[in-house]
């Protein structure tokens, strides 16, 4: 939570991976989802929130965040269409590599 407040979502992801080394916990999955949301990786956030909800089915905070992630996915798919959504996700995954500055194709 601290690294999220300090605007360090990548650091927060590392912290959640460390916290889950002995097994998934709802809190760590929730924080992982929040970090993915901050990185605009909404699909991964929805997966994390869904897993957290399986562990804590009555948690209203998890339900709220999962609903927000699903709404963003729905809105983006309506605006961009499925083909453009797929290209945008591929570009996002490609940007994680070290050669992104050489191949900036501008699908943003």
MIMAR-563945 format. One record per residue: residue in three letters; x, y, z of N, C-alpha, C in turn. Coordinates in steps of 0.1 Angstrom, whole numbers, plus 5000, padded with zeros to 4 digits. Example, Ala and Ser with C-alpha at 12.3 -4.5 7.8 and 13.67 -1.06 7.14 Angstrom:
2
ALA513249435078512349555078513249675078
SER512849785071513749895071512950005079
***
This chain:
108
UNK500849885000500050005000500950125000
UNK502050125007502850235008503450274995
UNK503950184987504550214974503450264964
UNK502250214966501150264957500950414960
UNK500950454973500750594977501950674972
UNK503150614971504350684967504450684952
UNK503450644945503350634930504550544925
UNK504650424931505650324926504950194924
UNK504050184914503350064912504149934909
UNK505349954902506149844899506749794912
UNK507149874921507649834934506549764942
UNK505349814941504249754948504049604942
UNK504149594929504049454924505149364929
UNK506349414930507449334936507049294950
UNK506549394958506149364972505149254973
UNK504149264964503049164964503549024961
UNK504549014951505048884947505848824960
UNK506548914967507248874978506348824989
UNK505248894991504248865001503548734998
UNK503448694985502748574981503648454979
UNK504948464983505848354981505448224988
UNK504748244999504248125007502848085004
UNK502248154994500848134991500048264989
UNK499048254982498248374979497448414991
UNK497348544994496548605004495648704997
UNK494448725002493448814997494048964996
UNK494748995007495249135008496349154998
UNK497249054996498349074986497749074972
UNK496748994969496148994956495449124953
UNK494749174964494149304963495149414959
UNK496249424966497249524964497849494950
UNK498049374946498549344932497549404922
UNK496249384924495249434915495349584914
UNK495549654926495649794926496949844918
UNK497949774920499249804912499049784897
UNK498349684893498049664879497249774874
UNK496249814882495349924877496250054875
UNK497150074885497950194884498850194871
UNK499250074867500050054855499150044842
UNK497850054844496950054833496849914827
UNK497149814834497049674830495749614836
UNK494649654830493349634836492949484836
UNK493349414825493049274825493749194836
UNK494949224839495649164850495149204863
UNK494649324864494049374877492749294880
UNK491949274869490749204871490949054876
UNK492048994870492348854874492748854889
UNK493548954893494048964907492848984917
UNK491949074913490749104921489848984922
UNK489748914911488848794911489448684920
UNK490748664920491348564929491248604943
UNK491348734946491148784959489748764964
UNK488748784955487348764959487048624962
UNK487748534955487548384958487948354972
UNK489048424977489548404991488648475001
UNK488148594997487348675006486048714999
UNK485048624998483948654990483048764995
UNK483148805007482248915013482949045014
UNK484149065009484949185010484349285000
UNK483749395006483149494997484249574989
UNK485449594995486449674988486949594976
UNK487049464977487549384965486449384955
UNK485149374959484049374949484049514942
UNK484249624949484249754943485349764932
UNK486549724936487749734927487549644915
UNK487049524917486749434906485749494896
UNK484649554902483649614894484249734886
UNK485149814892485749924884486649874873
UNK487349764875488249704865487349654853
UNK486249584857485449524846484749634838
UNK484349744845483749864838484749924828
UNK486049934832487049994823487249904811
UNK487349774814487449674803486349684793
UNK485049694798483949704790483949834782
UNK484249944788484250074782485350084771
UNK486450024774487550034764487249944752
UNK486549834754486249744743485149804734
UNK484249884741483149954733483750064725
UNK484750134730485350254723486350204712
UNK487150114716488250074707487949964698
UNK487049874702486649754694487649644697
UNK487349524695488149404699489549404692
UNK489549444679490849434672491849534678
UNK491349654680492249764685492649734699
UNK491749674707492049634721493249534721
UNK493149434712494249334711495549394707
UNK495549484697496749554693497349644704
UNK496449704712496949794723497549704734
UNK496949594736497549504747498949444742
UNK498949414729500249364724501349474724
UNK500949594721501849704722502349734737
UNK501349724746501749744760502749634764
UNK502549504760503449404764504749424757
UNK504749474745506049494738506749614744
UNK506049714750506749824756507549784769
UNK507249664774507949614785509349564782
UNK509649554769510949514765511949634764
UNK513149604763514149714763514349794750
UNK513649744739513849804726512649884722
UNK511849924731510650004728510950134720
UNK511950204724512250324718512650314703
UNK512950194699513250174685512050154676
UNK510950114682509750074675508550134679
UNK508550264682507350334687506350354675
UNK505250274676504350274664503150364667
UNK502950404679501850504683500450454682
UNK500150344689498750294690498050354702
UNK498650444709498050504721496850574718
***
